[in-house]
Amino acid sequence: MNQRAYTLGIITGSGPEAGLDMWAKILRHTQDMMGCSFRGDLDAPRLVAVSEPELGLSMDLRENEDAVWAAMERAVQQIAPQVDAFAIACNTLNWFAPKIEVLLAKMGVSARLVSFQSVVASEIRRSGSGRVGLLGAAPVVALDEYSAYATLTPVFDLETPAEPQALQGLIHDVKRLGSTDASLAPRLEEIILSMEAQTVLLACTELPLIARPVQGKTLIDVTDAVAAALAGLALEHHRAAA
């Protein structure tokens, strides 16, 4: 039996569009990295996606921790044996990264989780910025024990929005109205302009779906950065096998 090709994975569901967005960005980064040698379909990374609707309960992670972890555990158990590296297309859900690492070890699989927080740390260092804005769902920007990015606060100067509930409402509306609703992008721009930091992390998978350039600000799409990391892993193994 032929050994399967190096395989990437995406866990999605909070929301489903976030998984589609990540996959599209993995494809784009693969093409950009390969340049003129890219042959289209034959060079697209092999990928497995699991979309679990109950992960949507993560919008109130503190209240729904047990139910969300049960859904995440099912998703990891399904995807991990099929992939070599995977990401969770949701900033909030990356809070479970330590528990997922323990689960992967218990499962005895070699699949690697590429966590959002590890990629964000690299992106902040690369940007050279002092103060960095952090935009995300309420559990993320709270920077408390339920935030995936709380571990970054001793190392980086993170600015969060003055009115986090306005941002939370916007994220809910992206899920409810869809990313094409014309009222959403101006609301995000207003929030970004209210921040002092010139570099702003879009640390919610809904936000890049509605983001547009903002004068005087550098926006870092965390999903895009994670997609680039995944594409790079797949391409590295593709070249090694050639």
Salt bridges, closest charged atoms under 4 A:
ASP21 OD2 - LYS25 NZ 2.77
ASP32 OD2 - ARG28 NH1 3.74
ASP43 OD1 - ARG39 NH2 2.90
ASP43 OD1 - HIS238 NE2 3.67
GLU52 OE1 - ARG74 NH2 3.65
GLU54 OE1 - ARG74 NH2 3.66
ASP84 OD2 - ARG4 NH1 2.66
GLU123 OE2 - ARG126 NH1 2.34
ASP144 OD2 - ARG62 NH2 2.83
GLU145 OE2 - ARG62 NH1 3.07
ASP157 OD1 - ARG131 NH1 2.96
GLU159 OE1 - ARG131 NE 3.50
ASP173 OD1 - ARG176 NH2 3.05
ASP173 OD2 - ARG187 NH1 2.90
GLU189 OE1 - ARG212 NH2 2.86
GLU206 OE2 - LYS175 NZ 3.33
ASP221 OD2 - LYS25 NZ 2.37
ASP224 OD1 - ARG28 NH2 2.36
ASP224 OD1 - HIS29 NE2 2.96
